[in-house]
Amino acid sequence: MTLALVAAFGAYDPLIDGDLAPPTGMSVGLGVQRLQDDFGVTGSISSPWLFGGHLAVRVDGGVGWFSDLRALPSEEEGADFGALSEYAYVRALLLVSTRVGLASGRLYAGAGPSVLFIDEQLSSSTTSPGIYGVAGVELFAGDAFQAFPASFFIEAGAVAHTAEADVESRGGRPTASEGFIERSIATGFALSAGLRYTFW
């Protein structure tokens, strides 16, 4: 394992591998995401990488689906609720990165604020602030002479928001419930993967 890490980070030589450097321009991405137990789709737009390809700002947005069954007590009968409730999210990340040796790619990490916009049938809090942190790797397609603008990414991290599933009614006007299990929304382990395209 140690030898593999040394090879990955130590094999990059700008004089030899300069043509294989990953593109550093503005990019857009599309992927799928899991926020703890919630499935979602996500899109992003990133600024060009600055300071020699080491710093960028990214804005993410997407939609997630929360399983309503997890928001009700196990003994609940005859409740009027749907299988899933949806929410949207927007977040802004400050990213730092480094080159990956032996491949055209980069490792990166970032963190920033996040905001949820929640279906009123799921929570009495229709907006919820939070924080998102992530580490990821981006690998570019290419040949022996250059890196192409298309890349694959995978990210893992953590996310936390203040909102909980705290309404019992799943149809009509939501009502506050008493004495049933509340579940955090879009809080916990975060995992995402998808494709990016860099414009220059």
ROSE-4610 file (N, C-alpha, C; in Angstrom, 1 decimal, always signed):
// ROSE-4610
residu = [M/M/M/T/T/T/L/L/L/A/A/A/L/L/L/V/V/V/A/A/A/A/A/A/F/F/F/G/G/G/A/A/A/Y/Y/Y/D/D/D/P/P/P/L/L/L/I/I/I/D/D/D/G/G/G/D/D/D/L/L/L/A/A/A/P/P/P/P/P/P/T/T/T/G/G/G/M/M/M/S/S/S/V/V/V/G/G/G/L/L/L/G/G/G/V/V/V/Q/Q/Q/R/R/R/L/L/L/Q/Q/Q/D/D/D/D/D/D/F/F/F/G/G/G/V/V/V/T/T/T/G/G/G/S/S/S/I/I/I/S/S/S/S/S/S/P/P/P/W/W/W/L/L/L/F/F/F/G/G/G/G/G/G/H/H/H/L/L/L/A/A/A/V/V/V/R/R/R/V/V/V/D/D/D/G/G/G/G/G/G/V/V/V/G/G/G/W/W/W/F/F/F/S/S/S/D/D/D/L/L/L/R/R/R/A/A/A/L/L/L/P/P/P/S/S/S/E/E/E/E/E/E/E/E/E/G/G/G/A/A/A/D/D/D/F/F/F/G/G/G/A/A/A/L/L/L/S/S/S/E/E/E/Y/Y/Y/A/A/A/Y/Y/Y/V/V/V/R/R/R/A/A/A/L/L/L/L/L/L/L/L/L/V/V/V/S/S/S/T/T/T/R/R/R/V/V/V/G/G/G/L/L/L/A/A/A/S/S/S/G/G/G/R/R/R/L/L/L/Y/Y/Y/A/A/A/G/G/G/A/A/A/G/G/G/P/P/P/S/S/S/V/V/V/L/L/L/F/F/F/I/I/I/D/D/D/E/E/E/Q/Q/Q/L/L/L/S/S/S/S/S/S/S/S/S/T/T/T/T/T/T/S/S/S/P/P/P/G/G/G/I/I/I/Y/Y/Y/G/G/G/V/V/V/A/A/A/G/G/G/V/V/V/E/E/E/L/L/L/F/F/F/A/A/A/G/G/G/D/D/D/A/A/A/F/F/F/Q/Q/Q/A/A/A/F/F/F/P/P/P/A/A/A/S/S/S/F/F/F/F/F/F/I/I/I/E/E/E/A/A/A/G/G/G/A/A/A/V/V/V/A/A/A/H/H/H/T/T/T/A/A/A/E/E/E/A/A/A/D/D/D/V/V/V/E/E/E/S/S/S/R/R/R/G/G/G/G/G/G/R/R/R/P/P/P/T/T/T/A/A/A/S/S/S/E/E/E/G/G/G/F/F/F/I/I/I/E/E/E/R/R/R/S/S/S/I/I/I/A/A/A/T/T/T/G/G/G/F/F/F/A/A/A/L/L/L/S/S/S/A/A/A/G/G/G/L/L/L/R/R/R/Y/Y/Y/T/T/T/F/F/F/W/W/W]
num = [1/1/1/2/2/2/3/3/3/4/4/4/5/5/5/6/6/6/7/7/7/8/8/8/9/9/9/10/10/10/11/11/11/12/12/12/13/13/13/14/14/14/15/15/15/16/16/16/17/17/17/18/18/18/19/19/19/20/20/20/21/21/21/22/22/22/23/23/23/24/24/24/25/25/25/26/26/26/27/27/27/28/28/28/29/29/29/30/30/30/31/31/31/32/32/32/33/33/33/34/34/34/35/35/35/36/36/36/37/37/37/38/38/38/39/39/39/40/40/40/41/41/41/42/42/42/43/43/43/44/44/44/45/45/45/46/46/46/47/47/47/48/48/48/49/49/49/50/50/50/51/51/51/52/52/52/53/53/53/54/54/54/55/55/55/56/56/56/57/57/57/58/58/58/59/59/59/60/60/60/61/61/61/62/62/62/63/63/63/64/64/64/65/65/65/66/66/66/67/67/67/68/68/68/69/69/69/70/70/70/71/71/71/72/72/72/73/73/73/74/74/74/75/75/75/76/76/76/77/77/77/78/78/78/79/79/79/80/80/80/81/81/81/82/82/82/83/83/83/84/84/84/85/85/85/86/86/86/87/87/87/88/88/88/89/89/89/90/90/90/91/91/91/92/92/92/93/93/93/94/94/94/95/95/95/96/96/96/97/97/97/98/98/98/99/99/99/100/100/100/101/101/101/102/102/102/103/103/103/104/104/104/105/105/105/106/106/106/107/107/107/108/108/108/109/109/109/110/110/110/111/111/111/112/112/112/113/113/113/114/114/114/115/115/115/116/116/116/117/117/117/118/118/118/119/119/119/120/120/120/121/121/121/122/122/122/123/123/123/124/124/124/125/125/125/126/126/126/127/127/127/128/128/128/129/129/129/130/130/130/131/131/131/132/132/132/133/133/133/134/134/134/135/135/135/136/136/136/137/137/137/138/138/138/139/139/139/140/140/140/141/141/141/142/142/142/143/143/143/144/144/144/145/145/145/146/146/146/147/147/147/148/148/148/149/149/149/150/150/150/151/151/151/152/152/152/153/153/153/154/154/154/155/155/155/156/156/156/157/157/157/158/158/158/159/159/159/160/160/160/161/161/161/162/162/162/163/163/163/164/164/164/165/165/165/166/166/166/167/167/167/168/168/168/169/169/169/170/170/170/171/171/171/172/172/172/173/173/173/174/174/174/175/175/175/176/176/176/177/177/177/178/178/178/179/179/179/180/180/180/181/181/181/182/182/182/183/183/183/184/184/184/185/185/185/186/186/186/187/187/187/188/188/188/189/189/189/190/190/190/191/191/191/192/192/192/193/193/193/194/194/194/195/195/195/196/196/196/197/197/197/198/198/198/199/199/199/200/200/200]
x = [+0.8/+0.0/+0.9/+1.9/+2.8/+3.5/+3.9/+4.6/+3.7/+2.4/+1.4/+1.2/+1.1/+0.9/+2.2/+3.4/+4.6/+4.6/+4.2/+4.2/+3.2/+2.0/+1.0/+1.3/+1.9/+2.2/+3.6/+4.5/+5.9/+6.4/+5.6/+6.0/+5.8/+5.1/+4.7/+6.0/+6.4/+7.5/+7.0/+6.9/+6.3/+7.0/+8.3/+9.0/+8.6/+8.3/+8.0/+6.5/+5.7/+4.3/+3.4/+4.1/+3.4/+2.2/+2.4/+1.3/+0.1/+0.3/-0.7/-1.4/-1.0/-1.7/-3.2/-4.0/-5.4/-5.8/-6.8/-7.2/-7.6/-7.4/-7.7/-8.7/-9.5/-10.5/-11.8/-12.8/-14.1/-14.7/-15.5/-16.1/-17.5/-18.2/-19.6/-19.6/-20.4/-20.5/-21.9/-22.1/-23.4/-23.2/-23.9/-23.7/-24.9/-24.6/-25.6/-25.0/-25.8/-25.3/-26.2/-25.5/-26.2/-25.8/-26.8/-26.6/-27.1/-26.3/-26.6/-27.6/-28.9/-29.8/-30.6/-30.3/-31.1/-30.4/-31.1/-30.6/-30.9/-29.9/-30.2/-29.4/-29.7/-28.9/-28.3/-27.1/-26.4/-25.8/-25.7/-25.0/-24.1/-23.1/-22.1/-21.5/-21.1/-20.3/-19.1/-17.9/-16.7/-15.9/-15.3/-14.4/-13.2/-12.4/-11.1/-10.2/-9.3/-8.4/-7.3/-7.1/-6.1/-4.9/-3.9/-2.6/-2.0/-1.8/-1.1/-2.0/-3.3/-4.2/-4.5/-4.4/-4.5/-5.7/-6.4/-7.6/-8.7/-9.9/-11.1/-12.3/-13.4/-14.7/-15.7/-16.5/-17.6/-18.9/-19.9/-21.3/-22.1/-22.7/-23.4/-24.9/-25.7/-27.2/-27.8/-28.9/-29.4/-30.7/-31.2/-32.5/-32.2/-32.8/-32.7/-34.1/-34.1/-35.4/-35.2/-36.1/-36.1/-37.2/-36.9/-37.9/-38.9/-40.1/-41.1/-41.2/-41.0/-41.2/-40.3/-39.1/-38.2/-38.6/-39.6/-40.0/-41.2/-41.7/-42.9/-42.5/-43.2/-43.0/-43.5/-42.8/-43.1/-44.6/-45.2/-46.6/-47.6/-47.2/-48.1/-49.0/-50.3/-51.2/-52.1/-52.3/-53.3/-52.8/-51.6/-51.1/-51.2/-51.5/-51.6/-50.2/-49.3/-48.0/-47.5/-46.7/-46.1/-44.8/-44.4/-43.2/-41.9/-41.9/-40.7/-41.1/-40.4/-40.5/-39.2/-39.3/-38.1/-37.7/-36.4/-35.9/-34.8/-34.5/-33.5/-32.3/-31.2/-30.1/-29.2/-28.5/-27.5/-26.4/-25.2/-24.0/-22.9/-21.9/-20.8/-19.5/-18.5/-17.4/-16.1/-15.2/-13.8/-13.0/-12.3/-11.6/-10.1/-9.3/-7.8/-7.5/-6.4/-6.1/-4.6/-4.3/-2.9/-3.0/-1.9/-1.8/-1.7/-2.2/-2.0/-0.9/+0.2/+1.2/+0.7/+1.3/+1.0/-0.4/-1.0/-2.3/-2.6/-3.5/-4.0/-5.2/-4.9/-6.0/-5.6/-6.5/-6.2/-6.9/-6.3/-7.0/-7.4/-8.5/-9.0/-9.8/-9.9/-10.8/-11.4/-12.5/-13.2/-14.3/-14.7/-15.8/-16.5/-17.8/-18.5/-19.9/-20.7/-22.0/-23.0/-24.1/-25.1/-26.5/-27.5/-28.8/-29.8/-30.7/-31.8/-33.1/-33.9/-35.2/-36.1/-37.0/-37.6/-39.1/-39.6/-41.1/-41.8/-42.9/-43.6/-44.3/-44.4/-45.0/-44.0/-42.7/-41.7/-41.3/-41.2/-40.7/-41.3/-41.5/-42.0/-41.0/-39.7/-38.7/-38.5/-38.9/-38.9/-37.5/-36.7/-35.3/-34.4/-33.2/-32.3/-30.9/-30.1/-28.7/-27.9/-26.7/-25.8/-24.4/-23.7/-22.3/-21.9/-21.1/-20.7/-19.2/-18.6/-17.2/-16.9/-15.9/-15.7/-14.2/-13.8/-12.5/-12.8/-12.1/-12.4/-11.2/-11.4/-10.4/-11.1/-10.4/-11.0/-9.9/-10.4/-9.5/-9.9/-9.0/-9.3/-9.0/-9.9/-9.6/-8.4/-7.7/-6.6/-5.8/-4.8/-3.9/-2.5/-1.5/-0.1/+0.4/-0.4/+0.1/-0.6/-1.9/-2.6/-3.8/-4.3/-5.5/-6.7/-7.8/-9.0/-9.8/-10.8/-11.6/-12.6/-13.0/-13.9/-13.2/-13.9/-13.3/-14.4/-14.0/-14.8/-14.4/-15.4/-15.0/-15.8/-15.2/-15.9/-15.5/-16.4/-16.2/-16.8/-16.2/-16.7/-16.5/-17.5/-17.3/-18.5/-18.8/-19.9/-20.7/-22.0/-22.9/-23.8/-24.1/-25.0/-25.9/-27.2/-28.2/-29.0/-29.7/-30.5/-31.9/-32.4/-33.8/-34.0/-35.2/-35.6/-37.0/-37.3/-38.6/-39.5/-40.4/-41.1/-42.6/-43.1/-44.5/-45.1/-46.3/-46.8/-47.7/-48.4/-49.3/-48.4/-48.8/-48.1/-49.0/-50.2/-51.1/-51.9/-52.2/-52.9/-52.0/-52.6/-51.9/-51.0/-49.7/-48.9/-49.2/-49.1/-49.4/-48.2/-47.9/-46.8/-47.3/-46.4/-46.8/-46.1/-46.6/-46.1/-45.7/-44.5/-44.1/-43.7/-43.3/-42.9/-41.5/-40.9/-39.4/-39.1/-38.2/-37.7/-36.4/-36.2/-35.0/-34.4/-33.1/-32.4/-32.5/-32.5/-32.6/-31.2/-30.7/-29.5/-28.4/-28.2/-27.2/-26.5/-25.1/-24.4/-23.3/-23.1/-22.1/-22.6/-21.7/-22.0/-21.1/-21.7/-20.9/-21.5/-20.7/-21.2/-20.2/-20.7/-19.9/-20.5/-19.8/-20.3/-19.3/-19.7/-18.8/-18.7/-17.5/-17.3/-16.8/-17.0/-16.4/-15.8/-14.5/-13.8/-13.6/-14.0/-14.1/-12.7/-11.7/-10.4/-9.3]
y = [-1.2/+0.0/+1.3/+1.2/+2.4/+2.7/+1.6/+1.7/+2.3/+1.8/+2.3/+3.8/+4.3/+5.7/+6.5/+6.0/+6.7/+6.8/+5.7/+5.7/+6.7/+6.8/+7.7/+9.1/+9.5/+10.9/+11.3/+10.4/+10.7/+10.6/+9.9/+9.7/+10.8/+11.8/+12.9/+13.8/+14.0/+14.9/+15.9/+17.2/+18.2/+18.2/+17.9/+17.9/+16.8/+15.6/+14.4/+14.3/+14.6/+14.4/+15.7/+16.8/+18.0/+18.0/+17.3/+17.2/+16.4/+15.5/+14.7/+15.4/+16.6/+17.3/+17.4/+17.3/+17.4/+18.8/+19.0/+20.4/+21.2/+22.5/+23.3/+24.4/+24.2/+25.2/+25.0/+25.9/+25.7/+24.4/+23.8/+22.5/+22.3/+21.4/+21.1/+19.6/+19.1/+17.7/+17.3/+16.0/+15.4/+14.0/+13.7/+12.4/+12.0/+10.9/+10.3/+10.4/+10.5/+10.7/+10.0/+9.6/+9.0/+9.8/+10.4/+11.2/+10.4/+9.7/+8.7/+7.6/+7.7/+6.7/+7.3/+8.5/+9.2/+9.1/+8.8/+8.7/+10.1/+10.5/+11.8/+11.9/+12.9/+13.3/+14.6/+14.9/+16.1/+16.7/+18.0/+18.7/+19.7/+20.1/+21.1/+21.9/+23.1/+23.9/+24.4/+24.3/+24.7/+25.8/+26.7/+27.7/+27.1/+27.8/+27.3/+27.1/+26.1/+25.8/+26.9/+27.6/+28.7/+28.2/+29.1/+28.9/+27.6/+27.4/+26.2/+25.0/+25.2/+24.0/+23.5/+24.3/+23.8/+24.4/+25.3/+25.9/+26.3/+25.9/+26.2/+26.4/+26.9/+27.1/+26.3/+25.6/+24.8/+25.0/+25.1/+25.2/+23.9/+23.2/+22.0/+22.3/+21.6/+21.6/+20.2/+19.9/+18.6/+18.3/+17.1/+16.7/+15.3/+15.2/+13.9/+13.4/+12.1/+11.5/+10.8/+11.1/+10.6/+9.6/+8.4/+7.4/+7.7/+8.0/+8.3/+7.2/+6.0/+4.8/+5.0/+5.6/+5.7/+6.8/+7.7/+8.8/+8.5/+7.2/+6.8/+5.7/+5.6/+4.5/+3.2/+2.1/+0.8/+0.4/+0.9/+0.5/+1.3/+2.3/+3.2/+2.4/+2.6/+1.9/+2.9/+2.7/+3.5/+5.0/+5.2/+6.6/+7.0/+8.2/+8.7/+9.3/+8.5/+9.1/+8.4/+9.1/+8.6/+7.8/+7.0/+6.2/+7.1/+8.2/+9.1/+10.5/+11.3/+12.8/+13.4/+14.4/+15.0/+16.2/+16.6/+17.8/+18.2/+19.5/+20.0/+20.6/+20.7/+21.2/+22.1/+23.1/+23.9/+24.0/+24.0/+24.1/+24.8/+25.4/+26.0/+25.4/+25.0/+24.4/+25.1/+25.2/+25.7/+24.4/+24.2/+22.9/+23.2/+22.3/+22.3/+20.9/+20.9/+19.7/+19.5/+18.3/+18.0/+17.0/+16.9/+16.0/+14.6/+13.6/+12.2/+11.7/+11.1/+10.5/+9.2/+8.8/+7.6/+7.7/+8.8/+8.9/+10.4/+10.7/+12.1/+12.3/+12.9/+13.1/+13.9/+14.1/+14.9/+14.4/+14.5/+14.3/+15.7/+15.7/+17.0/+16.8/+17.9/+17.9/+19.3/+19.4/+20.6/+20.6/+21.8/+21.9/+23.3/+23.3/+24.6/+24.4/+25.5/+25.5/+24.9/+24.4/+23.7/+24.1/+24.2/+24.5/+23.5/+23.0/+22.1/+22.9/+22.5/+23.1/+21.8/+21.7/+20.5/+20.5/+19.4/+19.2/+19.4/+20.2/+20.4/+19.2/+18.2/+16.9/+16.1/+16.5/+15.7/+16.4/+17.7/+18.4/+19.8/+20.2/+21.6/+22.6/+22.3/+23.2/+23.0/+24.0/+23.9/+24.3/+25.0/+25.2/+24.8/+24.4/+23.9/+24.2/+24.9/+25.1/+23.9/+23.8/+22.7/+22.9/+21.8/+21.9/+20.6/+20.7/+19.5/+19.5/+18.3/+18.2/+16.9/+16.9/+15.8/+15.7/+14.5/+14.2/+13.3/+13.6/+12.9/+12.7/+11.9/+11.7/+11.9/+12.5/+12.8/+12.2/+11.3/+10.7/+11.0/+11.5/+12.0/+10.9/+10.8/+10.0/+10.7/+9.9/+10.5/+9.5/+9.9/+9.0/+9.3/+8.8/+8.9/+10.4/+11.2/+12.6/+13.7/+13.4/+14.5/+13.9/+14.7/+14.4/+15.0/+14.2/+14.7/+15.4/+16.2/+17.0/+16.3/+15.0/+14.3/+13.5/+13.4/+12.8/+12.0/+11.1/+10.4/+10.8/+11.0/+11.4/+10.5/+10.3/+9.6/+10.4/+10.6/+11.4/+10.8/+10.9/+10.4/+11.5/+11.7/+12.7/+12.6/+13.7/+13.8/+15.0/+15.0/+16.1/+16.1/+17.3/+17.5/+18.7/+18.5/+19.5/+19.5/+20.6/+20.7/+20.1/+20.0/+19.5/+18.1/+17.8/+16.4/+16.1/+14.9/+14.5/+14.5/+15.5/+15.7/+16.0/+15.6/+15.7/+14.4/+14.1/+12.7/+12.6/+13.7/+13.6/+13.6/+12.7/+12.7/+13.1/+13.6/+14.1/+15.3/+16.3/+17.4/+18.3/+19.0/+19.9/+19.2/+19.4/+18.7/+19.1/+18.2/+18.5/+18.0/+18.7/+18.2/+17.0/+16.0/+14.8/+14.7/+13.9/+13.8/+12.3/+12.2/+10.9/+9.9/+10.3/+9.3/+9.6/+8.7/+8.7/+9.8/+10.7/+11.7/+11.3/+11.5/+11.2/+12.4/+12.5/+13.6/+13.4/+14.5/+14.6/+15.0/+14.2/+14.5/+14.7/+13.8/+14.0/+12.6/+12.7/+11.4/+11.3/+10.0/+9.7/+10.2/+10.7/+11.2/+10.5/+10.0/+9.3/+9.7/+10.1/+10.4/+10.0/+9.9/+9.5/+10.0/+10.3/+10.8/+11.2/+12.0/+12.5/+14.0/+14.5/+15.9/+16.2/+17.5/+17.9/+19.3/+19.4/+20.6/+21.4/+22.6/+23.4/+23.8/+23.9/+24.3/+23.8]
z = [+0.0/+0.0/+0.0/+0.8/+0.9/-0.4/-1.0/-2.3/-3.4/-3.3/-4.3/-4.1/-2.9/-2.6/-3.0/-2.8/-3.2/-4.7/-5.4/-6.9/-7.4/-6.8/-7.2/-7.1/-5.9/-5.7/-6.0/-6.1/-6.4/-7.8/-8.6/-10.0/-11.0/-10.5/-11.4/-11.6/-12.9/-13.2/-14.2/-13.9/-14.8/-16.2/-16.2/-17.5/-18.4/-17.8/-18.6/-18.8/-17.7/-17.7/-17.9/-18.3/-18.4/-19.4/-20.5/-21.5/-21.0/-20.0/-19.5/-18.3/-18.0/-16.8/-17.1/-16.1/-16.2/-16.6/-17.4/-17.8/-16.5/-16.6/-15.4/-15.6/-16.7/-17.0/-16.2/-16.6/-16.0/-16.4/-15.5/-15.8/-15.3/-15.9/-15.4/-15.2/-14.2/-13.9/-13.6/-13.8/-13.5/-12.9/-11.8/-11.2/-10.3/-9.6/-8.7/-7.3/-6.3/-4.9/-3.9/-2.8/-1.7/-0.4/+0.2/+1.4/+2.6/+3.3/+4.3/+3.6/+3.9/+3.3/+2.2/+1.8/+0.8/-0.6/-1.6/-3.0/-3.7/-4.5/-5.2/-6.5/-7.3/-8.5/-8.2/-8.8/-8.5/-9.8/-9.9/-10.9/-10.3/-11.1/-10.5/-11.6/-11.2/-12.1/-11.3/-11.9/-11.2/-11.9/-11.1/-11.7/-12.2/-13.0/-13.4/-12.1/-12.2/-11.1/-11.2/-10.0/-9.9/-9.2/-9.2/-8.5/-8.9/-10.2/-10.7/-10.6/-10.6/-10.6/-9.2/-8.2/-6.8/-6.1/-6.6/-5.9/-6.8/-6.4/-7.2/-6.3/-6.9/-6.2/-7.1/-6.4/-7.1/-6.4/-7.3/-6.8/-7.2/-6.3/-6.5/-6.3/-7.0/-6.8/-7.2/-6.6/-6.9/-6.2/-6.4/-5.8/-5.1/-3.9/-3.1/-2.7/-2.4/-2.1/-0.7/+0.2/+1.6/+1.7/+2.2/+2.3/+3.5/+3.2/+4.3/+5.3/+4.9/+5.8/+7.0/+6.8/+7.9/+8.9/+8.5/+9.4/+10.2/+10.1/+10.9/+11.8/+13.0/+13.9/+13.3/+13.7/+13.1/+13.3/+14.3/+14.6/+13.9/+13.1/+12.4/+11.4/+11.5/+10.5/+9.9/+8.6/+7.9/+7.6/+7.8/+7.6/+6.1/+5.8/+4.4/+4.1/+3.5/+3.1/+1.8/+1.1/-0.1/+0.3/-0.7/-0.5/-0.3/-1.0/-1.0/-0.9/-0.2/-0.2/-0.8/-1.6/-2.2/-1.5/-1.7/-1.3/-2.3/-2.4/-3.2/-2.3/-2.9/-2.2/-3.1/-2.5/-3.1/-2.1/-2.6/-1.8/-2.5/-1.8/-2.4/-1.7/-2.5/-1.9/-2.4/-1.4/-1.8/-1.8/-3.0/-3.2/-3.3/-2.8/-3.0/-3.7/-4.5/-5.2/-5.4/-5.8/-6.2/-7.4/-8.2/-9.3/-8.8/-9.7/-9.4/-10.4/-9.9/-10.7/-11.4/-12.5/-13.3/-13.9/-13.9/-14.6/-14.8/-15.7/-15.8/-14.9/-13.8/-12.8/-11.7/-10.7/-9.5/-8.3/-7.2/-5.9/-5.4/-4.7/-4.2/-2.9/-2.2/-1.0/-0.9/-0.2/-0.1/+1.0/+1.3/+2.3/+2.0/+2.5/+2.4/+2.9/+2.9/+3.4/+2.4/+2.9/+2.2/+2.7/+1.8/+2.2/+1.5/+2.4/+1.9/+1.7/+0.7/+0.4/+0.4/+1.5/+1.8/+1.5/+1.0/+0.8/+2.2/+2.2/+3.4/+4.0/+3.2/+3.7/+4.4/+4.4/+5.1/+6.4/+6.4/+7.5/+7.7/+8.9/+9.2/+8.9/+8.7/+8.3/+6.8/+6.1/+4.6/+4.1/+4.9/+4.5/+5.7/+5.4/+6.5/+6.1/+7.0/+6.7/+7.1/+6.5/+6.9/+6.4/+6.4/+6.0/+5.2/+4.3/+3.4/+3.3/+3.5/+3.3/+2.5/+1.6/+0.7/+0.3/+0.0/-0.7/-1.9/-3.0/-4.2/-5.1/-6.2/-7.2/-8.5/-9.5/-10.8/-11.8/-12.6/-13.6/-15.0/-15.9/-17.2/-18.2/-19.2/-20.4/-21.2/-22.0/-22.7/-23.5/-24.2/-24.9/-24.4/-25.1/-24.6/-24.7/-25.3/-25.6/-24.9/-24.5/-23.8/-23.1/-22.1/-21.4/-22.2/-22.3/-22.9/-21.9/-22.3/-21.4/-20.5/-20.9/-20.2/-19.0/-17.9/-16.7/-15.9/-15.1/-14.2/-12.8/-11.9/-10.5/-9.6/-8.4/-7.3/-6.0/-5.1/-3.9/-2.7/-1.6/-0.3/+0.8/+1.7/+2.7/+3.7/+4.2/+5.2/+5.0/+5.4/+5.3/+6.6/+7.0/+8.1/+7.9/+8.2/+8.2/+9.5/+9.7/+11.0/+10.9/+9.7/+9.6/+9.9/+10.4/+10.6/+10.0/+9.7/+9.3/+10.5/+10.6/+11.9/+11.6/+10.5/+10.3/+9.9/+10.5/+10.3/+9.1/+8.7/+7.6/+6.3/+5.4/+4.1/+3.0/+3.3/+2.3/+2.9/+2.1/+2.5/+3.4/+4.3/+5.2/+6.2/+6.3/+7.2/+8.7/+9.6/+11.0/+11.8/+12.9/+13.7/+14.5/+14.6/+15.3/+16.6/+17.5/+18.9/+19.1/+19.7/+20.2/+19.1/+17.9/+16.9/+16.5/+15.9/+15.6/+14.6/+14.9/+14.0/+13.4/+12.1/+11.4/+10.7/+10.8/+10.2/+8.7/+8.0/+6.5/+6.0/+5.0/+4.3/+5.3/+6.2/+7.3/+7.5/+7.4/+7.6/+6.5/+6.1/+5.1/+3.7/+2.9/+1.6/+0.6/-0.5/-1.6/-2.9/-3.9/-5.2/-6.3/-7.5/-8.6/-9.9/-10.9/-12.1/-13.1/-14.1/-15.2/-15.1/-15.6/-15.7/-17.1/-17.6/-18.8/-18.6/-18.9/-18.7/-20.1/-20.1/-21.3/-21.9/-21.1/-21.6/-20.6]
